[in-house]
Amino acid sequence: MKRTGKLLLISAFTGFLVLVLPLSTALAEEKSQASIDKGATAWMLASSALILLMIPGLALFYGGRVRAKNVLGTMMQSFFCMALVSVQWVLVGYTLAFGEPCCGGLFGGLKYAFLGDVPVDSPFPGTSIPHLVQVTYQMMLAILAPALITGAFAERVRFGAFVLFTLLWTTLVYDPIAHWVWGNGMLSFADGSWLKNAAGAGVLDFAGGTVVHVSSGVSALVFVLLIGKRRGYPAEPILPHNLVLTVLGAGILWFGWFGFNGGSGLDSGGLAGRAFTATQVCAASAALSWAVVEWMHRGTASVLGVAKGLLTGLVCITPASGYVTPMSALVMGIIVAPVCYLFLGRVKARFGYDDSLDVFGVHGVAGTVGALLTGIFCIAGTAGSVRYEAGLKQFTAQAIAVLVVTVYSAIGTGILVKVVDTIVRIRVSDDEELTGLDVTQHGERGYNSQ
């Protein structure tokens, strides 16, 4: 009888464990999920997809502006960045950009290498979205940055050299800069950051004006200065082969940019709404501003000009989109378009460098203008425990950050170009350039009638 009682007691206790432990586990999981906001997560997933769509948009925008014999080679470079940088990002890119600050904030530590210690369901610190969603969202920005550079050296670079350069540049240039600004590194608002101590404030870069556009624009310029001009440039006309593709690409870029800027608040609330509205207003005013200036200067408003104009507005508003009012965004668009128009029309012609698709003139210049105007037009707010507001202090911080990123990008890119050229000759031969990249680099033709 006593033995039977013990068996009943053990059975009851075992039954309790079988029934209650799964329930307690479920409650614990529900509690861990309580800080995850489904609406914010849904918006961030959509924003990530919107940015990814920008890459095919960029491929069309660039592909239509090169000669027919190079359309596939040019588009391939944008598409290949989606594969190459995605793998690099999950292996080492994310941890270098967003790992715990290492070596005085120069880059992130290896805590998140191979996405180790990145929880699947727990929120990213300071947000209500899963940490893994943050990883994916930032991956899309990392893909876009080197893809932008490809427009500068279009029509004259070997595919293997492009692959090696992109891998090295993303790892050694982009990732550290992203850490400086967004990963509590030396240019951020984090306690002990170098820029905060030097200028009294960190850099405001809501969606990547400095991190993405200044770095890629400056790197593009250095790259083309080192490899030289295309055959026949500028004596022979090198005309776009299909502006219809370019306009379609510009429209896709405009559409995708709402994820670029609208998602950078890592939430779906009022901040996303502010960035969304500022993005539309600045792009529209810049397109109108470019059309007016071009009409006054040339007597016509070209389709390509309007496409470039709206792109300068999108780039300009990127660092400021979450920090400015719609009217400030409108003014920024009016300002940036004439600056870039003048730069492309006068400065580029004066120095004669061959930036094939105007990467520096659009992304480098408009990104710099936007970063500086952010310090003038930003609404007062707080970043962590530090308060920021428009004025000399914030403008100085913006200017120092642009200078630091410019110098680092230029030096880093210069070194990498020399290293890659030593390992794998960067430029195609004269015969290959004459034949075109589609055939010589990929064994294909973009058009059967070519």
N, C-alpha and C positions, 0 to 999 in steps of 0.2 A: 504493500500500500504506500509505504514511504517512497519506494522507488518510482511508483506510478505518479506520485505527486511531483517528484523532481522532473520526471519526463514532461508532465503537463506544464510545469513552470518554465522549463527550457523551451517547450514548444510555443508557449504564449509569448515568451521574450523574443524568440526567433520571428514569430509572426509580427510582433511589434516592429522589429527592425526592418522586416521586408516591406511593411506597409508605410512606416513613418519615415525611414531614411530617404526613400525616393521623393516623398513629399517635401522633406526638409531641404533636399538638394534642389528640388524645383523652386522652392521659396527663395533659396540662396541665389539661384540663377535669375529669378525674377527680380530680386533686389539688385543684382549686378547690372541688370538691364534697365533698371529704373532711371539711371542717369543718361541713358541713350534716348535721344529724341527722334522719333521715327520721321517726323516732317523734315527736320534738319538733315537727317541722313539721306532721305529721298532726294532732297534738293542737291546735296553734295554728289550723290551718284549721278544725277542728271547733269550737273555741272562738269563732272569728269568726262562724261560722254560728249558733251558739247565741245570741250577743249580737244578731245581726240578727233572730232570731226573737222577741227581747224587744220589738221595736218593734210588730209586730202584737199581741203580748200586751198591751202598754201601750195600744194603740188599743182593744182590747176592755175593758180595765180602766177606762179613762176613758169610753169610749163608753156602757157600761152605766149609768154613774152620772149622765149628763145626761138631760134630757128628750128624749122621742122625736123632737121636731122638730129636735134638734141632733146626733143621733147620727152622721150622716155627716160633718157639718162638723167634729166633734170628732175622729173617726177619721182624716179626711183630713189633719189637721195632723200627726199622728204619721207617717202613711205618706209625706207629702210631704217630711218631714225626711230620709227615706232617699235620696230622689233629690237634693234640694238640697244637703245637706251632703256627700254623696259626691263631687259635682262640685267643690264648694268645697275639699274636702280635698286632692284630687289637684292642683288648681291652685295654691293658696297655703296651705291649712290645715296640711298636714303640715310644710312647711318653717318656718312660724311657730312651730309647737309643738316640732319636733325638729331644726330646723336648728342649726348651730353658734351658741352664745350670742352675741348681739349687744347693744350698748348696755348693758353691765353685767348681762347676763342677763335683760333685760326681755322679750325675744322672740328667736326664732330667725332667723338670716339667711336669705337667699334661695337658698342653695345647692341646695335640693331643690324649688324652684318648678317647677311642671309635672312634678314627679318627675324632673327632671334630676339626673344623678349618683346616682340610686338604682339600684344594680345589681340585675339580675333574680335571679341565683343566689348572689351572695356573701352571707355571713352579716351580720346586723345586729351591730354591735360589741358584744362581751361575751356573745353568744348563739350558739346553733347552729341558728338558723332563718334563712331567707332574709330579706334586708332588705325585700323587697317584701311578705312576709307580715306583718312588723311594721307596715308602712304600712296594710295592710288591717285588721289587728286594731285598731289605734288609730282607724281610720276609724269602726268600729262604736261605739266609746265616744263619739266626737265626735257621731255621729248621735243617740245616746240623750240627751245632755245638754240640747239645746234642746227635744227632744220632751217631756221631763219638764215643762218650763215651761208647755207648752200647757194642762195641766190646771188651772192657776191662773186663766187668763183665759177658760176655756171659756164658750161661749154668748154672747159679746158682742164679738168682735173680727173685723174684716174680714179676708178671706183675703189680699188683697194686702198689707195692713199686717203680717200674720203672716209672710209670705214675706220682706219687706224686713227686718223686725226679726231674724228667725232668721239671715239671711245676715250681717248686721252683728254680731249678738251672738256668733255662732260665731267670726267673724274677730277681733273686737276684745276680747272678754271670755274666751271659752273657750280659744282657742289660746294666748294669753299665759300664762294660769294653768297650762295643761298644760306649757308650757315651764318655768315656774318650778319645778314639782315634779318632772317626769319628764324634762325636756330639759336637765338640768344648769344650770338657771336659778337665780334668787336664793333660792329656798326649798329647794333640793336639798342633797344631801350633797357636791356637787362642790366642789373647792378654790376658794376665793374667793367662794363663794355668800354672800349677805348674811345669811341665817338661820343658817348654820353659824358665822359670825363673831359674830353677836349672841347666839345661844343656846347655842352649843357643839355643836349637832347640826342636821342637816337634818330636814325633816318626813318621817315615815313615812306613806306613802299607797299601799298595795299595789295597789289596784284603782280608786281614784277617789272615796273618801269626801269628800275636800276638793275635788279637781279637778272632779268631776261633780256630786255631790249638794249640797255646800254652795253652790257657785257657782249651780247651777240653782235651789235652794231660795230663796236670798236674792234672786236676780233675779226669781223669781216673785212674791215678796212686794212688792218695789218696783213691779213692773209693775201689780199690781192696786190698790195704794194710789194710783197715779197716774191710772188710768183709771176708777176708781169701781166701784160695786156693780152687780149685775144688777138689772133692773127688779123691784121687789117684795121684794127681799132686805133684811132677814130677816123682814119682816112676813108675807109669803106663803110657804107651804111649797113648796120646790123639791126634789122627790123624784127619786131614780133611777128610770129607766123600765124597766130590765132588769138585776137583780142577777145573773142567771144568766151574762150576758156578762162581768160584772165578776169573778165567781169563776173563770170559765174563763181570763180574762186574768191573774188572779193566779197561777193554776197554771202558765201559760206563762212568766210572769216568773220564778217560782221555778225552773223548769226551765232557762231561759236563763241565770240568774244563775251557774250552775256554770261557764259559759264566761267570764262577766264576771270572776269572782274566780279560778277555776281556771286561766285562761289568762294572768293578769297576771304570773306569774313568767316568762313567755316560754320555758317548758320543760315537759316532761311528767314530770318526776321527783318527788322527795319533796316539793318545795315546792308543786307543783300538788296533790298529795295532801293536804297540810296545809290549803291554802286550800279545797279541795273539802269536806273534812270540817267545817271551821269554819263554812262557809257553811250546810250543812245543820243543824248543831247550833244555831247562833244563830237561824236562821229558825224552827226548831221551838220553841225555848224562848221566843222572843218571842211567837209565836202563842198558846202556852199562857198566858203571863204576861198578855197582853191579855185573853184570855177570862176568866181568874180575876178580874182587876180589874173588867172590865165586869160580870161576874156579881155581884160584891159590890156594885157601885155601882147597877146598874139591875135586878138580879134575873134577867137573861138574858144569854146569850153570843150575840151576833148573828153571822151569817155574814160580813157586811161588816166587823165588828170584827175577826174572826179574820184576814180577808184583809189588813186594815190592819196588824194585829199582825205577821204574818209578813213584810210588806213593811218595817216598821221594823227587824226583825231583819236582813233582807238588806242594807238600807242601812247599818246600824250596823256590821256585820262587814266591809263592803267595804274600808275602809282598813286593817283589822287582819288580814284573813284569812290572809295569809302569814306573820304574825308572832306568832300566839298559839296556845295549846294548845286542844284541844276543850273542856276544862273552863272555860277563860277565855271561850271563845265562848259557852258555855252561860250563864255569869254575865252577860255583856254583853247577851244577849237578855232575860234576866230584868229587867235594869235599864232598858233603853231603852223597852220597851213602856209601862210606867206613866208614864214621863216624857212620851212623845208623847200618851198618852191624856189626861193632865192638861192638856197644852198645848192640844190640840184642844177639850177640854171646857170649859176655864176661860179661858185666855188669849185664844184666838180669839173667844170669845163676849164677853169683857170689852172688847176693842178694836173688835169689830164689822167687821173687814175681810172682804172677800168673796173668799177664796181658794177657788174653786169646788170643787176636788177635793183640797184639803189638801196641796198640793205643799210649801209651806214647813213645815207641821206634821209631815210625814213625812220628806221628803228633807232639808230644811234642818236641822231639829232632830235627827233621828236621825243625819244625817251628822256634825253637830257633836259629838254624844255619842260616836259611834264614833271620831272622830279623837282626842278627848281620852282616851278609854279605851285607845286604842292605846298611848299613852305610859305607861299604868299596867300593862297586861298583856303588853306585847311581850316576846318571848323575846330574850335577848342575842344579838347578831349583828354583822355588818359590812355596811356599804354603801360599796363602793369601798374606800378605805383607812381609813375612819372606823368606829369601833366604837360601837354604840348598845346601850342596855339600859334597862329600865323604871326610872323614877325621876323626880326633879324636873326634871333637865336635859331629858330627852326630852319630858316633859309640857309644859314651858315652850315647847319648840320647836313642839309640836303646837298649843298655844294661840295662839302668835304667828301661825302659818301660817293658822289658822282666821280670826283677826282680819283679817289682810291680805287674804285671799280675800273675806271678807265685805264689807269696806270697798270694795275694788276692784269687786266684782260689783255692789254697791248703786249706787255712783257711775256706773259704766259703763252699767248698765241704765237708770238715771234719765235720763242724757244721751241714750241711744239712743231711749228712748220719746218724749222731746220732739222729737227730730229726725224720727223716723218719723211722728209725729202732724202735724208741719208739712208733710211731703211728701205723705203719704197718711193721711187721717183714720183713726185706729185703730178707734174704736168704730163699730158699726153704728148706724143710726138707731133710734129707739124703735119705729117700725113694723116695721123689719126684725127687731129683737130679738123682737118679739111674734110675728111670722110664723115665725121660726126660721132658723138658718143654712143648713140643708139646701136650702131653696128659694131664699133670697135670695142666697146665696153660690155655690151649685153647681147650682141648677136641678133638684134631684132630691129625692126623698123616701126615707127609710130604710125606710118601711113603706107598702105600697099602701093599707092601710086608714086611714092617718093623715088 
